[in-house]
Amino acid sequence: MAEISQGEAIALAALGSTRLPALAGSGPGWLAGVIADARAAASNLPVPTPRDEAWRFTDVAQIARQSFIVPASAPTVEPDLAAFAPFVIEEASATRLVHVDGVFSPALSSVHGLPAGLRISLLSDYGGPGGTGEASGVDQDAAAAAIVRAHLARHARYDADFFSALNTARLLDGAAVISAPGVQSSAPVHLLFLTTGRPAPFTVQPRVLVVAEPGSSLTLIEEYASLGESIVFTNSVSEVVVGANASVHHVRLQRENRASFHVGRCAVTLDRDARYRSVSINLGARLSRLDLEVTLDGEGAEAHLDGLALIDARQHADTHTLLDHARPDGTSRQLHKCVCDGGSHGVFNGRIRVRPDAQRTDSAQQSRALLLSPKAQINAKPQLEIFADDVKAAHGATVGQLDGEELFYLASRGLPVEQARKLLTYAFAAEVIERIPVRSLVARLAAQVMARTGLK
């Protein structure tokens, strides 16, 4: 019964009262029904424990031990421009949607001059007749509403996943990005979920829906960050749908404060000849977990997943990925790196599934972990599940310390040993950061990693 009691504790904190969110009552029947079903699932599903294989190394009991509140309104004082400046991305200055403590911030958002066919909206715009399309500047139309109905809560299943059920029970706290057929967006879309200082621990449930219709192209930056040191439980769910011959480049950045907890899930579905590239950077939180599931559901689909966890002290970072090849001629590549210092603990579980109909699949996965302290630890588990005959698949995992020969080479050129260690650590992490297609963000993250490794 321990699972049930912990689940009730987290559910009550994350959902607040026993009533449905206010918007659900005035929303369309299908949406109110989804929210009601998710609330029932959150109340009945057991919270994961280390006895569950998928959560073997990550114990969320410490989340249940907190007493969270649900913010009823925006922060008393929104961040001023000086405090907000470090989160401004130059390339996305006109395509930025910001939530502060779970509430949309018009003052910090900037959505104007969008190319025809690109819509950036609040999910609450689709919650009923009160939706105004405030974020996008235009009223919602029937076509966009139909797209949201077709995909929202359809890809990230909540009926068997406790944390997805929690998030879906507050489904309207988030953003929807829709790219019409053939639209090629040059500027990245920046969705920033920012938390500030509140006196009591609180919880936010960000939700993201991204739909790239056939032939379109989109770059998305999904960022979670903190101002202040308040204890926050962030439980995020993202759904990304990539249509036939469409392309999405997805950057997911988590750099919340060291007192917080972050549980995230991203479910991606690819159609015929669709292309999806993901770069996930995990720098923050006391405990973090990311489940990234990509289904290659069309012939010739292609997915590239790159990830970096850079942790120290007592941080715990868990990444679980699934590349699900469901149709023929799919291609996938994955590189995940983890740098653990202090008493930190990194976890990586990467699963590749090739279904019987997915002939001529070409998939490769590599996990590399760097341990900088004798107290740091990493658990890596690559998995292959192949049910087809004509398949090329490979995986590998390495765990170790800095290369002694490389250290000797740099030292022999006059570089102090400690400086050589820092330089090699930075180079190890920079390989993933350099794959981000937004140059100002690369420079900012490189500086942050340099500071973490002691180069600055």
Secondary structure, DSSP 8 states (H G I E B T S, - for coil): -HHHHHHHHHHHHHH-SSS--HHHHHS-HHHHHHHHHHHHHHHHS----TTSGGGTT--THHHHTS--B---SS-SS---HHHHGGG--GGGTTEEEEEETTEE-TTT-EE-S--TTEEEEEGGGGSSTT---TTTTS---HHHHHHHHHHTTTSS--SS-HHHHHHHTTTTSEEEEEE-TT-B--S-EEEEEEE---SS-EEE--EEEEEE-TT-EEEEEEEEEESS---EEEEEEEEEEE-TT-EEEEEEEEE--TT-EEEEEEEEEE-TT-EEEEEEEE---SEEEEEEEEEE-STT-EEEEEEEEEE-TT-EEEEEEEEEE-STT-EEEEEEEEEE-TT-EEEEEEEEEE-TT-TTEEEEEEEEEEE-STT-EEEEEEEEEE--SSEEEEEEEEEE---HHHHHHHHHTT--HHHHHHHHHHHHHHHHHTT-S-HHHHHHHHHHHHHHHT--
